[in-house]
Amino acid sequence: MNEPLVSFCIPSYNRSRYLRSLLDTLVHQLAGFPHPYEIVISDNASPDDTQAVIDAYAGDLPIRKFRQSCNVGGAANWHFAISQARGEFIVSLADDDTILGPQTADAIARLRSVPEAGASFAPWLLFDVPTDRVHCQFYSHPADFVVARGDYIGLLDRVLTHRIWPEIGIVRRKLLNAIMPRVPESAFYAFVHAGEYLSRNAVLFQSEPFYVSVMRHFVGDERSQTGSQEAEHAWDRYRGGLEYLLARGRQQLADGHWSDYMARIASFIGERMAVAVRLRMHKRANPVETFYLATRAVALGAAAALPAPLQQLRSYAALHFLTEDVELNRGRQQLVCVGHVEPEVRAVLNQSRPGRVRFDATPGEVKALKDAVVLLCGSGESTSWVEEHAQALAEANVQVVEQGDLMAKFGC
């Protein structure tokens, strides 16, 4: 077999169903591919039928397979896969995504035409298999451009201007061997790797996508996607990666410009936090934590990017705390509301505590309660009867919460 020009490197673990889908699409997408290529698959000791799936496509694709003797972790398995590549150009490919063959060939040809560039990056498409529909393109910029070797501030400026994510790309194997890229814990790997590439070569950014991130392979597909997990939790790593680029380019900055870039980085992170709030609301994650994250986004100037007004998120957080906080509800079986409760609040409370919420109670009725949380709705000022009967209420395991105090806890 001729030495490959391109190595498609696929680390995989325990997702044979998705790997089968990927290999099936590669059979079609790489038919007539103009460059000699190989497919390197590193199986991270999968307990499923991954090996059988790989073998099933050995006659249709030029596969070189490897299997770890034990699970070495996702990052290490990726490191291993790219270390086994023999092609001049390396394309990393997730085991549940795919590529567009003709567009990939064009992207490789474009990189070859810029000899000073050691790597190129491109946006990608988000695709839903059940509906056979492209959902959207993840980021965009108007035209191809090259960032010169060592121009870290130029790279940072482009990333912040166009919201570029240098995750999907093609890298010369010679550059990878020199850089020895790893996945750091405190800084987002994609920004770090792009900066490391730039230390030795120029980097090409292409405007046309060649990679397809598959959102769903089938109806009911609930697999965990790294990108979604990152979007919910990785804002500090994103910041770390951007600050890494800023630090590498500090000698290129004119006086006073450092604070300008820090403000732009903060704006970028605020937007990512707002995205995390949207994802958390979609999956109905803890509203208290969602509220705190939203307040950070607001502090960074991203209030307009939030999926709901902060006051609404504040109300969700307060009601969740009232009904779900472990200490507040310890040993207390029901929630009793005294005073006027808005209809939308009633609906939320009934949904969160079906059959265990009582409305329109009177102070006299509260005195007879046991094992309950009492919400006092109204002005928020302490009432004399609560103070008068504080000892008896405590002995009956009744916790009184004034609406004003509850909302003040989540003040904004």
N, C-alpha and C positions, 0 to 999 in steps of 0.2 A: 504494500500500500504506500502511496506517496505520502511524504511528510505533510501533515495538515497545516494549512495557513491559519485556521481558526479552531479553537478549542471551546466547546460549550461545556461549562463545568456545572454539574448539578449535585449539590449535597442533598441527601434525602434521609428522612427518618419516619418510618411507620405510617406512610401515607401512600400505600401502593395504588389505591383507587385513583388518586390525583396524579401520581406518576404515570400510570397507564394512560390517562387522558393527555398528559403532556407529550409522551412518546408517540402517541397516535397522531397528535397534531404535527409533531416534528416530521413524521413520515411524509406528510403532505406539504408542509411549509418548506421543507428542505429539498423537495424533489426539484431537480434542475438547479440546485444551488451552485453558483459559478465558482466558488472557492472550495478547495479541498478542506475537509473538516473532520473533527472527531467529537464524540460525546463522552465526556468523563463523568461517571456517576460514582459517588462515594456514599455507600449505604452505612448509616451510623448504627449498625447492629440492630436493625429493625426486627421486631418479633413477628411481623406479618409476612405476607408473601411477596415482599419487594423483590427478592432475588428471582423468583419465578417470572414476575412481570418484566424485569430487565431481560431475562433470557428469551422471553417471547418476542422481543423486538431486535434480537441480535442479528437476525437475517436481513432486517430492513434498514438498520442504521449502524454506522461504524462506532459501536459502543466499546469503551474500555471500562470495565466495572471493578470496583474495589469494595471491600466490606470490612468495617472496623470490628475488632474482636469484642469490643464493649462500647457503650455509648460514651463518646469523648466530648460531647457538647456541640451545640450548633456551630459556634465560631470555629472551633478546632476542626470540625468536619469540613467546613468551607476552606480553611487554610490548607487542609490536606488535598482537597479536590483540585485547587488551583496549582498546588505544588506538583501534581502529576501531569499537568497539561504539557503538550508538546508543540502546540501551535504558536505562531508568532503573535497572534491576537487572542485574548481571552475574553469570553462573555460568560458572566455568572448568571445562572438561571435558576429561579426557585422551582421546586418540584411540583408546585401547583399553578404555575403560570405558563406562558408560552411566548413565542416570537412570531413576527411576520417575516417570512423568508426573504422575499424580494427587498423589503425595506432594510432588513439586516445586512443583506449583501451590499446595498447602496451605502449604508452607514460605514461598513468596513472599507469600501472603496474610497469614501470621502476621507476617512482617517489616513489611509495610505497616501492620499494626495497632499497631506500636510506633514511632511517628514519630521518637522520640529516638534510635533505634538506626540506625547507619549500615551495619551488617553483621550477619549471623547465621551461626552455624556449627552443624553437625550431625554425628553419627556416620555411618558408612557401612557397607554390607554387602559382604562378600567372597563372590563367587559363582563357582561352577565350572560352566561351560557343559556339558562332556561328561556330567556326572552330573546336571545340572539341579538343583543343590542350593546353598542358601545355606550357606556354610561357617561363618560367624560374623558377628557385628557388631563392628566395630572401635571399642572403648570405649563406655561408656554412663554416663548420669547420670539420676537418677530423674524429673526434671521440667524444664520450660523455666525459664530464669532470665535475668535481665538484669544485666550488669555496668555500673555507672554510668560516665559519662565520667570519665576520669582515675583510676579506681580500679585502679591497676596491681597493688597487693597483693591486692585482691579477686580479680582475674583469675588471678594466680599461685597463690593459695590454691585456687581451684577446679580449676585445671589439675593441681596436685599431688595434690589430694584424689581426683579422679575419673579422673586420668590422661587428661586431655582433649588431643586433638591438633587444633588449629584450622586444619585444612587444607582441609576441604570446606565450602564456604559460599556465601552470596549477599551481594554487596556493592553498595551504591548507587554508581552511576557518578560522581556528584558527589564522593563521598568518595574514590574511587580517583583521580580527577583531582587532588584536593587533596593526597593523600598521596604520589602518585607512587611506588608500591611497587617495590622492586627486590629481587633475591635476593643477600643478602650471603654472603660466604665463611666468616666466622668465627662466625656465629650462625644457628640454624635459622630459615629464612624465615617459617614459619608463626607462631612465637611473636613474632617481630619485627613482622610485619604486623598481628597482633592488637593488639599494643601501640600501633602507629602509628594504627590505626583508633580505639583508645580515647582517643587524644590529642584527638580532635575530636568523637567521638560515643560514645554508649553502644553496647554490643555484646550482641546476643541470642544465647543458646545454646539450641538446640532439641534435644529428646530423641529425636525420631523421624527416622530416616534417610530420605533421598530419593535418595542417590547409591549406585551399585553399582560397586565395583572388581572387575573380572573377573580372576580368578586364572588360569584357562585357558580359551581359546576352543575348543581341540580337543585330543585325545589327542596327546601329544608336543609340545605348545606349550612352547617353551623361550625365549620372548622375554625380554629383560632388562627387569625392572620396577624403576623408580626407588625405589619404597618399600622393596623388599627390599635394594637396594644401600645405601640410607640406613641401614636398620636394622643392617647389618653394620659400617658405618664412621662413622656420623655422631654418635656419642655426645658428642664434644666440641662439635660444633655445637649439639646439643640443650642441652648445658650452657650454651653461650654465649647461646642464646635465652632460657633461663630466667633467667640472670643479668642479661640485658638488662631483663627485666620487673622484677626485683628492684631494679636500679639506678634505673629510672624511678620506682619507688614508695618510694625510700628515705626521703623526708620523711614518709611515712605510717606508718613503723614506730616502735613504742614502743622504749624503750631495752632492749637485750638480745635483741630479736627477730631481728636480722640473722642471728646464728649459727644460730638455729632454722630459718630458711628455707634457709640454706646446707646444713644437715644434711638437710632434706627434698629439696633439689635433688640432693644426693649419692645419696640413696636412689633417687630416680627414675632417675638415670643408671646406678646399679648394676643396676637391673632391665633397662634397655635393653642393657647389656653382656651380661647373661645371655641375653637374646633373641638377641643377635648370636652368642653361643657356640652356641646351639641351631641357628641357621641355618648356621653354619660346619660343625658336625658333620654336618648333613643333607647338605651338598654335599661333605663330606670334604675340607675345606680344611686347610691346613698345621696339624697338631696342636700344633706348637711355639707358633705365634702364637696359636692358640686357647687354649692353656694360659695364656699371659701375660695374655690378655684376661680369662680366668676369674679369675685372681688379683686383677685390678683389681676385678672384680665382688665378690669376697669381701671385699676391703678396704673396699668401700662398703656392706657389710652384706647383700649379695644372694646369699649362699651357697645359701640354700634355693631360690632361683629358678633355679639352674643345672640343666641337663638331665642332668647326671651328677655324682657326687661329685668334688671337686677331686683326690683321690688317684687316681682313675681317669684323669682328664685328664692328671695328672702322668705316669702310666705310658705313656699314648699318646704324649705329647710326648717322653719319653725314648727310646722305641723308634723313633720317627720320626727323631729326631736320630741315633741309632745307625746307622740304615740309609740315611738320605738326606742327611745333612750333607755338603756338597761337599768341604770340606777333610778331614774325617775319612775319607772314602771315596775320596779322590783316588788313582787308579791301583790301587785295591784291589778285587779282583774277588769276593771271597767273605767271608762272615762265619762265624767259628768260635767256638762256645761251649764253655767249659770249666767243668765243675761242673753242679749241678742247675738246670734251667730249668723253671719252672712250665708246665703244659700250655697254659694260655691264652696265655702269652707265646710258646711255641713256635708256636702257631697264627698269631699276629700276624706273627711273623718269617717263617714260611713263606709267608704271603700277600703280604708286602711284597717278599720276595726268593725267589720260587719257584725251587727247584733250586740255590740259591746259599747255603744255610745248612747248616752242619754242627753237630751237637750231640754232647755227651758226649766231646769230645776230651780228651786228656791233655796235661799240660805237655810231655812228651817229643815228642808229635806236633807241638806248636806250634813247637818249635825247627826243624822241617823245612819250615815254611810259607814261602810267598812271596806278596807282594801280597794281604794279608788284614787284616781287622779281627778282633781276638780279644776276646771278652767274657768276663771272669773273673767267674763267679757265685759268691756265697758271702758271706763276712764283709765283703768290701770292703777288707781290709787287703792291702798290697802283699806279694807273695810273693817269696821270695829268688831263685827261678829267673828271674823277670822282671828283677830287678836284675842278676843275674849275666850274663844274655845280652842286656842292653839294646842294646849296640852291634851285635851280630849281627842282632837283630830289626830294628833301624833300617835296616841295610844291605839286609835282605830286604824292606823296605817293609812291615813288619808293625807295626800300631798296636795296642797292648794297652790295653783300657779296662776298668777295674774297675767292677763293678756299683755299688759304693758311691759312687764318684766320679760315675758317670753320674746316679744318682738325686739326689745332693747338688746337682748342677747345677740340677735342677728342684725343689729343696727347698721344702716348704710345710708 
